[in-house]
């Protein structure tokens, strides 16, 4: 049964704490036994009082004292066991909630960009928070409250047959009927609750999408439209949630009725048996105690099971993310490289997204250490895809890429990306201090190292003017900085990392001419002595490249120096003429 398999996996997450879990199981078994003893002792007291006129006063007091002493010991033991269970289960649940959140967070960060491109960050956050909270609540309530119930039902309930098999069979039959009704409701509501959870996830994704684009929402007067979209999903949630709630309301009513029915049934059968001499008054009282105790615990167990049904889709989503596998797995014996010289070689490289046509084919070139190679061509020609392969965000479907003679698939991802630096078109800064953003690529850098990199990137001057200097918080995505300042910080970050291989991915295309001039100066400092790949649409930025490769349709159709390619009058020359004509038209 899928329900059972899923929650067995939930419990399996506690493997690092298995000895604590085993200890809690033994404590729960002890608690179930102690709970079983209390109604028995109460029945014994009733039987003792019922025959008090037939025994001596001394014998009555002796037996009563023994029973009460035993009852007191049972009560104190139960209190001690409850305290131990509460403390251990609480700590175990809290500890493992944080462990599983850390595991999820680390796993998601390691997943390739193809995964993140298909999944909204708001959804991932919602899945992490709800999934870990649900796991925490499940672990805590199961070990602290409900394990005793399940042990009592499965192990100790059959022991009632030794007290009085007729009353025991009645009690077991009522419990089995109760369990069958709950199982039926679970089957009826499982799929519907899955739909509800999917809508909750969609709701979180849409809300995050609107909040992250709040400027667009306000500028295009989308407030009412986004609110209407939100409200539509809320109505769908309620339409699917209410039938599920109705089923579990029926179970709740039946649970309350079961308590009364069970006590009445035991009283009636017990009276008949007593009149026949087959049951004592104490046995009837004990079984009524069993019934009351068991039904109260089963009420809690039903609430627990209903919560499992409601939480099941969220936990499935949590596991689905944990089960997502990277498209660029690292070999067990992957080589960890130190600082490389920087020779990059593409050998007949081809690439296609899963199930799609080839978007790169036959890419073959060598970039010696320290060489600057520019990749130009129209949007969709394959330039960025080629550089994504160099960072091993994907693997080629044919051919291979090497770094200093090592196939990228044989290199550990950490050492590969330590040797490759990227300056993106968007600076991609964290909502942290300037210093924290700069230290991303080299956490052990000194203040002197940081300032040197910032001076080379033309950034130290504007940082010094900030209220808190390098400790200034820059807001989400660097919102407190201008575009040029953000880009110079990104360049300083790359300088501080000091990678032997550098990728400049449209690093200046979003800047105005004056800002671009300052950034270009910083980029020249960054490129010095490194194997550099420049992806650019502005052809003026690639004039000084050692080699220019023109991409078209996933292939390199031309290569050479700037002046050489212009003289050839081919595709590159046409791109130059098109840009010059566009610039003249803009200036006219």
C-alpha positions as CSV (number, residue, x, y, z in Angstrom):
1,X,0.0,0.0,0.0
2,X,1.4,3.4,-1.1
3,X,0.3,5.0,2.2
4,X,2.3,2.5,4.3
5,X,5.4,2.6,2.0
6,X,5.5,6.4,2.2
7,X,5.4,6.6,5.9
8,X,7.9,3.7,6.3
9,X,10.3,5.9,4.4
10,X,9.5,8.8,6.7
11,X,10.5,6.7,9.7
12,X,13.6,5.5,7.8
13,X,14.8,9.1,7.8
14,X,15.5,8.6,11.5
15,X,18.2,6.0,10.8
16,X,21.0,8.2,12.3
17,X,18.9,8.3,15.5
18,X,17.8,4.6,15.3
19,X,18.9,3.8,18.8
20,X,16.9,6.7,20.2
21,X,13.9,5.5,18.1
22,X,14.3,1.9,19.3
23,X,14.6,3.2,22.9
24,X,11.4,5.1,22.4
25,X,9.7,2.0,21.0
26,X,10.6,0.0,24.2
27,X,9.4,2.9,26.4
28,X,6.1,3.0,24.4
29,X,5.8,-0.8,24.9
30,X,6.3,-0.3,28.6
31,X,3.7,2.5,28.7
32,X,1.2,0.3,26.8
33,X,1.7,-2.4,29.4
34,X,1.4,0.0,32.3
35,X,-1.8,1.4,30.8
36,X,-3.1,-2.2,30.4
37,X,-2.4,-2.9,34.1
38,X,-4.4,0.1,35.5
39,X,-7.9,-1.2,34.5
40,X,-6.9,-4.7,35.6
41,X,-5.9,-3.4,39.0
42,X,-9.1,-1.3,39.3
43,X,-11.1,-4.4,38.5
44,X,-9.2,-6.3,41.2
45,X,-10.1,-3.6,43.7
46,X,-13.8,-3.8,42.8
47,X,-13.7,-7.6,43.1
48,X,-12.0,-7.3,46.5
49,X,-14.6,-4.9,47.8
50,X,-17.5,-7.1,46.4
51,X,-16.3,-10.0,48.6
52,X,-15.3,-7.9,51.6
53,X,-18.1,-9.4,53.7
54,X,-16.7,-12.9,53.2
55,X,-13.1,-12.2,54.4
56,X,-11.6,-10.9,57.5
57,X,-10.8,-7.2,58.1
58,X,-7.1,-8.0,58.3
59,X,-7.1,-9.9,55.0
60,X,-9.1,-7.1,53.4
61,X,-6.6,-4.4,54.4
62,X,-3.6,-6.6,53.5
63,X,-4.9,-7.3,50.0
64,X,-6.1,-3.7,49.5
65,X,-2.7,-2.3,50.6
66,X,-0.9,-4.7,48.2
67,X,-3.1,-3.7,45.3
68,X,-2.8,0.0,46.0
69,X,0.9,-0.2,46.4
70,X,1.2,-2.0,43.1
71,X,-1.2,0.6,41.5
72,X,1.0,3.4,42.9
73,X,4.1,1.8,41.5
74,X,2.5,1.4,38.1
75,X,1.4,5.1,38.2
76,X,4.8,6.4,39.1
77,X,6.5,4.2,36.5
78,X,4.1,5.5,33.8
79,X,4.9,9.1,34.8
80,X,8.6,8.5,34.5
81,X,8.2,6.7,31.2
82,X,6.0,9.6,29.9
83,X,8.6,12.2,30.9
84,X,11.4,10.2,29.1
85,X,9.4,9.7,26.0
86,X,8.4,13.4,25.8
87,X,11.9,14.6,26.2
88,X,13.6,12.2,23.9
89,X,10.9,12.4,21.1
90,X,10.9,16.2,21.2
91,X,14.7,16.4,20.9
92,X,14.9,13.7,18.2
93,X,12.1,15.4,16.1
94,X,13.7,18.9,16.4
95,X,17.2,17.6,15.5
96,X,16.1,15.6,12.5
97,X,13.9,18.4,11.2
98,X,16.9,20.6,10.9
99,X,19.0,17.7,9.4
100,X,16.4,16.9,6.7
101,X,16.1,20.7,5.9
102,X,19.8,20.9,5.5
103,X,19.9,17.8,3.3
104,X,17.1,19.2,1.1
105,X,18.7,22.6,0.8
106,X,22.1,21.2,-0.1
107,X,20.5,18.8,-2.6
108,X,18.5,21.5,-4.3
109,X,21.5,23.8,-4.6
110,X,23.4,21.0,-6.3
111,X,20.7,20.2,-8.9
112,X,21.4,21.5,-12.4
113,X,20.0,24.7,-13.9
114,X,17.7,22.6,-16.0
115,X,15.8,21.6,-12.8
116,X,15.7,25.1,-11.5
117,X,14.5,26.4,-14.9
118,X,11.5,24.2,-14.7
119,X,10.7,24.7,-11.0
120,X,9.8,28.1,-9.3
121,X,11.9,29.0,-6.3
122,X,8.7,29.8,-4.4
123,X,7.5,26.2,-4.9
124,X,10.8,24.8,-3.7
125,X,10.7,27.0,-0.6
126,X,7.1,26.0,0.1
127,X,7.9,22.3,-0.4
128,X,10.9,22.5,1.9
129,X,9.2,24.4,4.8
130,X,5.9,22.4,4.7
131,X,7.7,19.1,4.1
132,X,10.1,19.5,7.0
133,X,7.3,20.9,9.3
134,X,5.1,17.9,8.5
135,X,7.9,15.4,9.1
136,X,8.7,17.1,12.4
137,X,5.0,16.9,13.5
138,X,4.7,13.3,12.4
139,X,7.8,12.1,14.2
140,X,6.9,14.0,17.4
141,X,3.3,12.9,17.7
142,X,4.0,9.3,16.6
143,X,6.7,8.6,19.1
144,X,5.3,10.8,21.9
145,X,1.6,10.0,21.7
146,X,0.5,7.4,19.2
147,X,3.1,4.6,19.2
148,X,1.6,3.5,22.5
149,X,-1.8,3.3,20.9
150,X,-0.6,1.1,18.0
151,X,1.4,-1.2,20.3
152,X,-1.6,-1.5,22.6
153,X,-3.9,-2.4,19.8
154,X,-1.6,-4.9,18.1
155,X,0.1,-6.5,21.1
156,X,-1.7,-5.9,24.3
157,X,-5.3,-5.9,23.1
158,X,-5.1,-9.7,22.5
159,X,-4.1,-10.2,26.1
160,X,-7.6,-9.2,27.1
161,X,-8.6,-12.7,25.9
162,X,-6.8,-14.2,28.9
163,X,-9.0,-12.1,31.3
164,X,-12.3,-13.0,29.6
165,X,-12.3,-14.3,26.1
166,X,-15.9,-13.4,25.4
167,X,-15.5,-9.7,26.4
168,X,-12.1,-9.7,24.8
169,X,-13.5,-10.8,21.4
170,X,-16.2,-8.1,21.6
171,X,-13.6,-5.4,22.2
172,X,-11.3,-6.7,19.5
173,X,-14.2,-6.9,17.0
174,X,-15.2,-3.3,17.7
175,X,-11.6,-2.1,17.2
176,X,-11.3,-4.0,13.9
177,X,-14.5,-2.4,12.7
178,X,-13.2,1.0,13.6
179,X,-9.9,0.4,11.7
180,X,-11.8,-0.8,8.6
181,X,-13.9,2.3,8.5
182,X,-10.8,4.5,8.8
183,X,-9.0,2.6,6.0
184,X,-12.0,3.1,3.8
185,X,-12.0,6.9,4.4
186,X,-8.3,7.0,3.7
187,X,-8.8,5.4,0.3
188,X,-11.7,7.8,-0.5
189,X,-9.8,10.9,0.4
190,X,-6.2,10.2,-0.6
191,X,-6.4,11.3,-4.2
192,X,-8.6,14.3,-3.5
193,X,-6.1,15.6,-0.9
194,X,-3.3,15.2,-3.4
195,X,-5.1,17.6,-5.8
196,X,-5.6,20.0,-2.9
197,X,-1.8,20.0,-2.1
198,X,-0.9,20.5,-5.8
199,X,-3.2,23.6,-5.8
200,X,-1.5,24.9,-2.6
201,X,1.9,24.5,-4.3
202,X,0.6,26.4,-7.4
203,X,-0.7,29.1,-5.1
204,X,2.7,29.5,-3.5
205,X,4.4,29.6,-6.9
206,X,2.1,32.2,-8.3
207,X,2.3,34.4,-5.2
208,X,6.1,34.2,-5.3
209,X,6.1,35.0,-9.0
210,X,3.9,38.1,-8.5
211,X,5.9,39.3,-5.5
212,X,9.3,38.9,-7.3
213,X,7.9,41.0,-10.2
214,X,6.0,43.5,-8.1
215,X,7.3,46.4,-10.2
216,X,5.7,44.9,-13.3
217,X,2.5,44.2,-11.4
218,X,2.2,47.8,-10.4
219,X,3.4,49.4,-13.6
220,X,1.0,47.4,-15.8
221,X,-1.9,47.8,-13.3
222,X,-2.0,44.0,-12.6
223,X,-3.1,44.3,-9.0
224,X,-6.7,43.2,-9.6
225,X,-5.8,40.6,-12.1
226,X,-3.2,39.0,-9.8
227,X,-5.6,39.1,-6.9
228,X,-8.3,37.5,-9.1
229,X,-5.9,34.7,-10.2
230,X,-5.0,34.1,-6.5
231,X,-8.7,34.0,-5.6
232,X,-9.5,31.5,-8.4
233,X,-6.9,29.1,-7.1
234,X,-8.2,29.6,-3.5
235,X,-11.7,28.7,-4.7
236,X,-10.4,25.5,-6.4
237,X,-8.7,24.6,-3.1
238,X,-11.9,25.0,-1.1
239,X,-14.0,23.1,-3.7
240,X,-11.7,20.1,-3.4
241,X,-10.9,20.4,0.3
242,X,-14.5,20.4,1.6
243,X,-15.4,16.8,0.5
244,X,-12.3,15.5,2.2
245,X,-13.2,17.4,5.4
246,X,-16.8,15.9,5.2
247,X,-15.5,12.4,5.2
248,X,-13.2,12.9,8.2
249,X,-16.0,14.7,10.0
250,X,-18.1,11.5,9.6
251,X,-15.2,9.5,11.1
252,X,-14.9,11.9,14.0
253,X,-18.7,11.5,14.7
254,X,-18.4,7.7,14.5
255,X,-15.4,7.8,16.9
256,X,-17.4,9.6,19.5
257,X,-20.3,7.3,19.0
258,X,-18.0,4.2,19.1
259,X,-17.0,5.1,22.7
260,X,-20.6,5.1,23.9
261,X,-21.5,2.0,21.8
262,X,-18.5,0.0,23.1
263,X,-19.2,0.8,26.8
264,X,-22.9,-0.1,26.5
265,X,-22.1,-3.3,24.6
266,X,-19.5,-4.4,27.2
267,X,-22.0,-3.6,30.0
268,X,-24.8,-5.6,28.4
269,X,-22.6,-8.6,27.5
270,X,-20.9,-8.4,30.9
271,X,-24.2,-8.4,32.7
272,X,-25.4,-11.5,30.9
273,X,-22.1,-13.2,31.6
274,X,-22.2,-12.2,35.2
275,X,-25.7,-13.6,35.7
276,X,-24.4,-16.9,34.1
277,X,-21.4,-16.8,36.4
278,X,-18.9,-16.4,33.5
279,X,-17.7,-12.9,34.5
280,X,-17.0,-11.1,37.8
281,X,-18.0,-7.5,38.4
282,X,-14.3,-6.6,38.5
283,X,-13.8,-8.1,35.0
284,X,-16.7,-6.0,33.7
285,X,-15.3,-2.9,35.3
286,X,-11.8,-3.7,33.9
287,X,-13.2,-4.1,30.3
288,X,-15.1,-0.9,30.6
289,X,-11.8,0.7,31.6
290,X,-10.1,-0.9,28.6
291,X,-12.8,0.4,26.3
292,X,-12.7,3.9,27.6
293,X,-8.9,4.0,27.5
294,X,-8.7,2.4,24.0
295,X,-11.5,4.5,22.4
296,X,-9.9,7.8,23.8
297,X,-6.6,6.7,22.3
298,X,-8.2,5.7,19.0
299,X,-9.8,9.1,18.8
300,X,-6.3,10.6,18.9
301,X,-5.0,7.9,16.5
302,X,-7.8,8.8,14.0
303,X,-6.9,12.4,14.2
304,X,-3.3,11.4,13.6
305,X,-4.1,9.3,10.6
306,X,-6.3,12.0,9.1
307,X,-3.4,14.4,9.5
308,X,-1.2,11.9,7.7
309,X,-3.6,11.8,4.8
310,X,-3.7,15.6,4.6
311,X,0.1,15.8,4.8
312,X,0.8,12.9,2.5
313,X,0.9,15.0,-0.8
314,X,3.3,17.6,0.8
315,X,5.6,14.8,2.0
316,X,5.5,13.1,-1.4
317,X,6.5,16.4,-3.1
318,X,9.4,16.7,-0.5
319,X,10.6,13.2,-1.4
320,X,10.1,13.9,-5.1
321,X,12.6,16.8,-4.9
322,X,15.0,14.7,-2.8
323,X,14.8,12.0,-5.5
324,X,15.5,14.4,-8.4
325,X,18.8,13.3,-9.9
326,X,21.4,15.6,-11.5
327,X,22.0,15.4,-15.2
328,X,25.8,15.8,-14.6
329,X,26.6,13.0,-12.0
330,X,30.1,13.1,-10.5
331,X,32.2,9.9,-10.8
332,X,33.1,8.2,-7.6
333,X,36.8,8.4,-8.5
334,X,36.6,11.9,-10.0
335,X,40.0,13.8,-10.1
336,X,40.3,16.9,-7.9
337,X,42.5,19.3,-9.8
338,X,44.6,22.1,-8.3
339,X,45.0,25.3,-10.1
340,X,45.1,24.5,-13.9
341,X,47.1,26.2,-16.6
342,X,43.8,26.9,-18.5
343,X,44.0,25.0,-21.8
344,X,40.4,24.3,-23.0
345,X,39.7,21.9,-25.8
346,X,36.3,21.1,-27.5
347,X,36.6,17.9,-29.5
348,X,33.7,17.4,-32.0
349,X,31.2,18.4,-29.3
350,X,27.5,18.0,-29.9
351,X,24.6,18.7,-27.5
352,X,20.8,18.3,-27.5
353,X,18.3,18.7,-24.7
354,X,16.6,15.4,-23.7
355,X,14.1,14.5,-26.5
356,X,15.1,17.5,-28.6
357,X,17.1,18.2,-31.8
358,X,20.8,18.9,-31.6
359,X,21.5,22.6,-30.9
360,X,25.3,22.2,-31.0
361,X,27.1,20.0,-33.5
362,X,30.7,19.5,-34.4
363,X,32.2,22.2,-32.2
364,X,35.9,21.8,-32.4
365,X,38.6,24.2,-31.1
366,X,41.5,24.7,-28.8
367,X,42.0,27.7,-26.5
368,X,45.6,27.7,-25.2
369,X,46.3,29.2,-21.7
370,X,45.9,33.0,-21.6
371,X,44.1,33.2,-24.9
372,X,41.0,35.4,-25.4
373,X,38.3,33.8,-27.5
374,X,35.1,35.6,-28.5
375,X,31.8,33.8,-29.3
376,X,29.5,35.8,-31.5
377,X,26.3,35.2,-33.4
378,X,22.6,35.8,-33.3
379,X,20.5,34.8,-30.3
380,X,20.0,31.0,-30.2
381,X,23.1,30.2,-32.2
382,X,24.6,28.1,-29.4
383,X,27.1,30.4,-27.8
384,X,25.8,30.3,-24.2
385,X,25.1,26.6,-24.5
386,X,28.7,25.9,-25.4
387,X,29.9,27.8,-22.3
388,X,27.3,26.0,-20.2
389,X,29.0,22.8,-21.2
390,X,32.3,24.2,-20.2
391,X,30.9,24.8,-16.7
392,X,29.4,21.3,-16.9
393,X,25.9,22.4,-16.3
394,X,25.2,19.8,-19.0
395,X,27.2,17.0,-20.6
396,X,27.7,16.7,-24.4
397,X,25.8,14.0,-26.2
398,X,28.8,13.5,-28.4
399,X,32.5,14.4,-28.3
400,X,34.2,15.7,-25.2
401,X,35.5,18.8,-23.5
402,X,38.9,18.8,-21.7
403,X,40.6,21.1,-19.3
404,X,44.4,20.7,-19.3
405,X,43.8,17.4,-21.0
406,X,41.3,16.1,-18.5
407,X,37.8,15.2,-19.7
408,X,35.4,17.3,-17.7
409,X,33.4,14.2,-16.8
410,X,36.5,12.9,-15.0
411,X,37.0,16.0,-12.9
412,X,35.2,16.7,-9.6
413,X,32.6,19.4,-10.0
414,X,34.0,21.4,-7.1
415,X,37.5,21.6,-8.6
416,X,36.2,22.3,-12.1
417,X,34.1,25.3,-10.9
418,X,36.9,26.5,-8.7
419,X,39.0,26.9,-11.8
420,X,36.3,28.5,-13.9
421,X,34.9,32.0,-13.2
422,X,31.8,33.6,-14.7
423,X,30.7,37.2,-15.0
424,X,27.1,37.2,-16.0
425,X,25.0,39.8,-17.8
426,X,23.1,40.1,-14.5
427,X,25.4,40.6,-11.5
428,X,23.4,38.1,-9.4
429,X,24.2,39.5,-6.0
430,X,23.0,38.2,-2.6
431,X,20.9,40.3,-0.2
432,X,23.9,40.6,2.1
433,X,26.8,43.0,2.7
434,X,29.2,44.0,-0.1
435,X,32.0,42.1,1.7
436,X,29.9,38.9,1.9
437,X,29.2,39.1,-1.8
438,X,32.8,39.5,-2.7
439,X,33.9,36.6,-0.5
440,X,31.6,34.2,-2.3
441,X,34.4,32.7,-4.4
442,X,37.1,33.0,-1.9
443,X,35.9,33.0,1.8
444,X,39.5,33.2,3.2
445,X,40.5,36.4,1.4
446,X,41.9,39.2,3.6
447,X,40.6,42.8,3.6
448,X,43.7,43.7,1.7
449,X,42.9,41.1,-1.0
450,X,39.3,42.4,-1.2
451,X,40.4,46.1,-1.6
452,X,43.0,45.2,-4.2
453,X,40.4,43.4,-6.3
454,X,37.9,46.2,-5.9
455,X,40.5,48.8,-7.0
456,X,41.3,46.7,-10.1
457,X,37.5,46.5,-10.8
458,X,37.0,50.3,-10.4
459,X,34.7,49.6,-7.4
460,X,36.7,50.6,-4.3
461,X,35.8,54.3,-4.7
462,X,32.0,53.9,-4.7
463,X,32.2,51.3,-2.0
464,X,34.1,53.7,0.3
465,X,31.4,56.3,-0.2
466,X,28.8,54.0,1.2
467,X,27.6,54.6,4.8
468,X,29.1,51.4,6.1
469,X,31.7,50.8,3.4
470,X,32.3,47.1,2.7
471,X,29.7,46.2,5.4
472,X,26.9,48.0,3.6
473,X,23.8,45.8,2.8
474,X,22.9,46.0,-0.8
475,X,19.3,44.7,-0.9
476,X,17.8,41.8,-2.9
477,X,19.8,41.3,-6.1
478,X,21.8,44.4,-5.3
479,X,18.8,46.7,-5.5
480,X,20.6,49.5,-3.6
481,X,23.3,49.7,-6.3
482,X,23.3,51.0,-9.9
483,X,23.7,48.7,-12.8
484,X,27.3,49.7,-13.3
485,X,28.1,49.3,-9.6
486,X,26.6,45.8,-9.5
487,X,28.6,44.8,-12.5
488,X,31.9,46.1,-11.1
489,X,31.2,44.2,-7.9
490,X,30.7,41.0,-10.0
491,X,34.0,41.7,-11.7
492,X,35.7,42.3,-8.4
493,X,34.2,39.0,-7.1
494,X,35.7,37.2,-10.1
495,X,39.1,38.9,-9.6
496,X,39.1,37.8,-6.0
497,X,38.4,34.3,-7.0
498,X,41.3,34.5,-9.4
499,X,40.2,31.6,-11.8
500,X,42.5,30.6,-14.6
501,X,39.5,30.2,-17.0
502,X,37.0,33.1,-17.3
503,X,33.7,33.4,-19.0
504,X,32.2,36.8,-19.7
505,X,28.6,36.2,-20.6
506,X,27.2,39.5,-22.1
507,X,29.0,41.2,-19.2
508,X,28.4,44.8,-20.4
509,X,25.4,44.6,-22.7
510,X,22.9,46.0,-20.2
511,X,25.1,49.1,-19.4
512,X,25.1,52.6,-21.0
513,X,28.1,53.8,-22.9
514,X,29.7,55.8,-20.1
515,X,29.3,53.0,-17.5
516,X,30.5,50.4,-20.1
517,X,33.7,52.3,-20.6
518,X,34.5,52.0,-16.9
519,X,33.5,48.4,-16.7
520,X,35.5,47.5,-19.8
521,X,38.6,48.9,-18.0
522,X,37.9,46.6,-15.1
523,X,37.3,43.7,-17.4
524,X,40.7,44.2,-19.0
525,X,42.3,43.9,-15.6
526,X,40.3,40.7,-15.0
527,X,41.2,39.1,-18.3
528,X,44.9,39.6,-18.0
529,X,46.7,36.2,-18.0
530,X,43.6,34.1,-18.1
531,X,41.9,31.9,-20.7
532,X,38.9,34.1,-21.5
533,X,35.7,33.4,-23.4
534,X,33.6,36.4,-24.3
535,X,30.0,36.0,-25.3
536,X,28.9,39.3,-26.9
537,X,26.3,40.8,-29.1
538,X,28.1,44.2,-29.2
539,X,30.9,43.4,-31.7
540,X,32.9,46.4,-30.5
541,X,33.6,44.6,-27.3
542,X,35.4,41.7,-29.1
543,X,37.8,43.7,-31.3
544,X,40.9,42.8,-29.2
545,X,40.1,39.1,-28.9
546,X,42.8,36.7,-30.1
547,X,40.2,34.7,-32.0
548,X,36.5,35.2,-32.8
549,X,34.3,32.2,-33.5
550,X,31.0,33.0,-35.3
551,X,28.2,30.6,-34.3
552,X,25.2,29.9,-36.5
553,X,22.7,27.1,-36.1
554,X,24.8,25.4,-33.5
555,X,28.0,25.3,-35.6
556,X,31.1,27.5,-35.9
557,X,30.8,28.9,-39.4
558,X,33.8,31.4,-39.3
559,X,36.8,31.9,-37.1
560,X,39.7,34.3,-37.1
561,X,40.7,37.8,-35.9
562,X,38.4,40.8,-36.1
563,X,40.0,42.5,-39.1
564,X,40.5,39.2,-40.9
565,X,36.9,38.3,-40.6
566,X,35.7,41.7,-41.7
567,X,38.0,41.4,-44.8
568,X,36.5,38.0,-45.7
569,X,33.1,39.7,-46.1
570,X,31.3,36.7,-44.7
571,X,28.7,36.3,-41.8
572,X,30.8,38.3,-39.3
573,X,31.2,41.2,-41.7
574,X,27.5,41.2,-42.2
575,X,26.9,41.3,-38.5
576,X,29.3,44.3,-38.2
577,X,27.5,46.1,-41.0
578,X,24.1,45.5,-39.4
579,X,25.3,46.9,-36.1
580,X,26.9,49.9,-37.7
581,X,23.8,50.7,-39.6
582,X,21.7,50.3,-36.4
583,X,24.1,52.7,-34.6
584,X,23.9,55.3,-37.4
585,X,20.1,55.1,-37.4
586,X,20.0,55.6,-33.7
587,X,22.2,58.6,-33.8
588,X,20.3,60.2,-36.7
